[in-house]
Amino acid sequence: MELYDVMRTTFAARDYTGDPLPDAVLHDILENARFAPSGGNRQGNRVIVVRDPETRGRLGQLVEPAAKRYAAQVQAGESPWNTIVPTKVTPEEIAATAAPAGLTEPCAKASVVLVFVLDLKLVASMDQDLDRVGVISGASIYPFVWNVLMAARQAGFGGTITTLAIAEEPKIQALLNIPPEFAVCAVVPLGRPVKQLTKLRRRSVAEIATRERFDGAAFTLD
């Protein structure tokens, strides 16, 4: 596939055929994805390849607490897990909400699950002193994660970046023997999608890009 075709058709795949994703194919995916940039080229990214069904099932279980809150907030008309507007959903309402299967089952049903972690000793987190949640550290890991997903698309496979389980990060670290200085950044199930989407819906350039300032004119060719 051409690069732009891969970029425009790499979608969040959560439903898989059950076909195996051979080690040789996965190695080729990682071999190419590893050239993603990282801060200072320090390459603090690591990936854990999880094939054991019991471990994948446990990762799926760790999704449930955050998935219940996610679903409860959606039902309440909120943007789930955002750090700006406090939730009005009560702990009791969260506990009574079922975790959507579409959020909890991919880890168990995928051919393999990749757990991406980042060595925080190697990351320059320039936003660490700002009064908001930190996001800068992600610049050293998510390009690698996205390269993996695009390479998987190229190979006929697919997956999705999931982060709900990371609300239970200490349990993931214990499950996979991850040192405490490594942040868990993404849990990515991979497999052959039941259906390969070829047309995605996204906002137009004019809706997301402005000239000169945040409130500037829309960036168009008119």
C-alpha positions as CSV (number, residue, x, y, z in Angstrom):
1,M,0.0,0.0,0.0
2,E,1.1,3.6,-0.6
3,L,1.9,5.6,2.5
4,Y,-1.1,7.9,2.3
5,D,-3.4,4.9,1.8
6,V,-2.1,3.4,5.0
7,M,-2.4,6.7,6.9
8,R,-6.0,7.1,5.7
9,T,-7.2,3.5,6.4
10,T,-5.5,2.5,9.6
11,F,-8.5,2.2,11.9
12,A,-9.2,1.1,15.5
13,A,-9.7,-2.7,15.0
14,R,-11.3,-4.5,18.0
15,D,-12.9,-7.5,16.3
16,Y,-10.6,-10.2,15.1
17,T,-10.9,-13.4,13.0
18,G,-8.7,-15.5,15.2
19,D,-6.1,-16.0,12.5
20,P,-2.6,-16.2,14.0
21,L,-0.2,-13.3,13.7
22,P,3.1,-15.2,13.2
23,D,6.3,-14.1,15.0
24,A,8.0,-13.5,11.7
25,V,5.3,-11.0,10.7
26,L,5.3,-9.3,14.1
27,H,9.1,-9.0,14.1
28,D,8.9,-7.4,10.7
29,I,6.3,-4.9,12.0
30,L,8.5,-4.0,15.0
31,E,11.7,-4.0,12.8
32,N,10.2,-1.1,10.7
33,A,8.3,0.6,13.5
34,R,11.4,1.0,15.7
35,F,12.6,3.9,13.5
36,A,10.0,6.2,15.1
37,P,11.5,9.4,16.7
38,S,11.9,9.9,20.5
39,G,13.1,12.8,22.6
40,G,16.8,13.3,22.2
41,N,16.8,9.9,20.3
42,R,17.1,8.4,23.8
43,Q,14.8,5.5,22.7
44,G,13.4,4.8,26.1
45,N,10.6,2.8,24.6
46,R,10.1,-0.9,25.3
47,V,7.4,-3.3,24.1
48,I,6.3,-6.5,25.8
49,V,4.8,-9.2,23.4
50,V,2.1,-11.0,25.3
51,R,0.7,-14.2,23.7
52,D,-0.2,-16.2,26.9
53,P,-4.0,-16.5,26.9
54,E,-4.2,-16.2,30.7
55,T,-2.1,-13.1,30.8
56,R,-4.1,-11.5,28.0
57,G,-7.3,-12.3,29.9
58,R,-5.9,-10.7,33.0
59,L,-5.1,-7.6,31.0
60,G,-8.7,-7.5,29.8
61,Q,-9.9,-7.8,33.4
62,L,-7.8,-4.8,34.4
63,V,-9.7,-2.8,31.8
64,E,-13.0,-3.2,33.6
65,P,-12.8,-0.6,36.4
66,A,-11.9,2.3,34.0
67,A,-14.3,1.0,31.4
68,K,-17.2,1.1,33.9
69,R,-16.4,4.7,34.7
70,Y,-16.0,5.5,31.0
71,A,-19.4,4.0,30.2
72,A,-21.1,5.7,33.1
73,Q,-19.8,9.1,32.1
74,V,-20.9,8.6,28.5
75,Q,-24.4,7.6,29.7
76,A,-24.4,10.9,31.7
77,G,-23.5,12.9,28.7
78,E,-19.9,13.6,29.9
79,S,-16.6,13.4,28.1
80,P,-15.1,10.5,30.0
81,W,-12.0,10.7,32.1
82,N,-11.2,14.3,31.0
83,T,-9.2,16.3,33.6
84,I,-10.9,19.7,33.1
85,V,-14.6,19.1,34.0
86,P,-15.2,17.1,37.2
87,T,-17.5,14.2,36.8
88,K,-20.9,14.2,38.4
89,V,-21.2,10.4,38.2
90,T,-21.1,8.8,41.6
91,P,-19.1,5.8,42.6
92,E,-22.3,3.9,43.1
93,E,-23.4,4.7,39.6
94,I,-20.1,3.6,38.2
95,A,-20.3,0.3,40.2
96,A,-23.7,-0.4,38.8
97,T,-22.6,0.2,35.2
98,A,-21.6,-2.8,33.1
99,A,-18.2,-2.6,31.4
100,P,-18.8,-2.7,27.6
101,A,-17.6,-5.9,26.0
102,G,-16.1,-3.9,23.1
103,L,-13.6,-2.4,25.6
104,T,-12.8,-5.5,27.7
105,E,-12.7,-8.3,25.2
106,P,-10.1,-7.3,22.6
107,C,-7.2,-8.4,24.7
108,A,-8.5,-11.9,25.1
109,K,-9.6,-12.3,21.5
110,A,-6.5,-10.8,19.8
111,S,-3.7,-12.9,18.4
112,V,-1.2,-11.0,20.5
113,V,-1.2,-8.0,22.9
114,L,1.6,-5.5,22.9
115,V,2.3,-3.5,26.1
116,F,4.3,-0.4,25.4
117,V,6.3,1.1,28.3
118,L,8.5,4.2,28.6
119,D,11.6,4.7,30.7
120,L,10.8,7.9,32.6
121,K,14.5,8.3,33.5
122,L,15.2,9.1,29.8
123,V,12.3,11.5,29.1
124,A,12.4,15.3,29.2
125,S,9.0,16.1,30.5
126,M,8.9,19.9,30.0
127,D,5.4,20.1,31.3
128,Q,6.1,18.5,34.7
129,D,5.7,21.9,36.5
130,L,2.5,23.0,34.8
131,D,-0.8,22.9,36.6
132,R,-2.3,20.3,34.3
133,V,-1.9,16.6,33.5
134,G,1.3,15.8,31.7
135,V,1.3,14.9,28.0
136,I,4.7,15.8,26.7
137,S,6.3,12.5,27.7
138,G,4.0,10.8,25.2
139,A,6.0,12.3,22.3
140,S,8.7,9.7,23.0
141,I,6.5,6.7,22.8
142,Y,3.3,7.2,20.7
143,P,5.0,7.7,17.4
144,F,6.4,4.2,17.9
145,V,3.0,2.9,18.8
146,W,1.4,4.4,15.7
147,N,4.2,3.1,13.5
148,V,3.3,-0.4,14.8
149,L,-0.3,0.1,13.9
150,M,0.4,1.4,10.4
151,A,2.9,-1.4,9.8
152,A,0.3,-3.9,11.0
153,R,-2.2,-2.4,8.5
154,Q,0.3,-2.8,5.8
155,A,0.6,-6.5,6.7
156,G,-3.1,-7.0,6.7
157,F,-3.5,-6.9,10.5
158,G,-4.9,-4.3,12.8
159,G,-5.3,-3.2,16.4
160,T,-6.0,-0.2,18.5
161,I,-4.3,1.9,21.2
162,T,-6.1,1.2,24.5
163,T,-5.3,3.0,27.7
164,L,-8.1,2.1,30.1
165,A,-6.1,-0.7,31.8
166,I,-3.4,1.9,32.7
167,A,-5.7,3.3,35.4
168,E,-4.5,0.1,37.1
169,E,-0.8,0.6,36.2
170,P,0.7,-0.9,39.4
171,K,-1.2,-4.1,38.7
172,I,0.1,-4.2,35.2
173,Q,3.6,-3.6,36.4
174,A,3.3,-6.5,38.9
175,L,1.7,-8.8,36.2
176,L,4.5,-8.2,33.7
177,N,7.4,-7.5,36.0
178,I,7.8,-3.9,34.8
179,P,10.2,-1.8,36.8
180,P,8.5,1.2,38.6
181,E,10.4,3.8,36.6
182,F,8.7,2.6,33.4
183,A,5.3,4.1,32.7
184,V,2.8,1.9,30.9
185,C,1.7,4.0,27.9
186,A,-0.5,1.7,25.7
187,V,-2.0,-1.8,25.6
188,V,-2.4,-2.7,22.0
189,P,-4.3,-5.9,20.9
190,L,-3.4,-7.0,17.4
191,G,-5.0,-9.5,15.1
192,R,-6.5,-9.9,11.6
193,P,-9.6,-7.7,11.6
194,V,-13.0,-9.3,10.7
195,K,-13.6,-6.3,8.4
196,Q,-11.0,-4.0,6.9
197,L,-12.3,-0.5,6.8
198,T,-11.2,1.6,3.9
199,K,-13.1,4.8,4.5
200,L,-12.7,6.7,7.8
201,R,-14.6,9.7,9.1
202,R,-12.5,12.5,10.4
203,R,-12.9,16.3,10.7
204,S,-11.7,18.3,7.7
205,V,-8.5,20.3,7.6
206,A,-10.5,23.5,7.8
207,E,-12.1,22.3,11.1
208,I,-8.8,21.4,12.8
209,A,-6.2,23.9,11.4
210,T,-6.1,27.7,11.8
211,R,-3.8,30.4,10.5
212,E,-1.4,32.1,12.9
213,R,-3.4,31.8,16.1
214,F,-5.8,29.4,17.8
215,D,-8.7,31.7,16.9
216,G,-7.3,32.5,13.5
217,A,-8.9,31.9,10.1
218,A,-9.5,28.4,9.0
219,F,-6.5,26.9,7.0
220,T,-8.0,26.4,3.6
221,L,-6.9,26.7,0.0
222,D,-9.7,29.2,-0.9
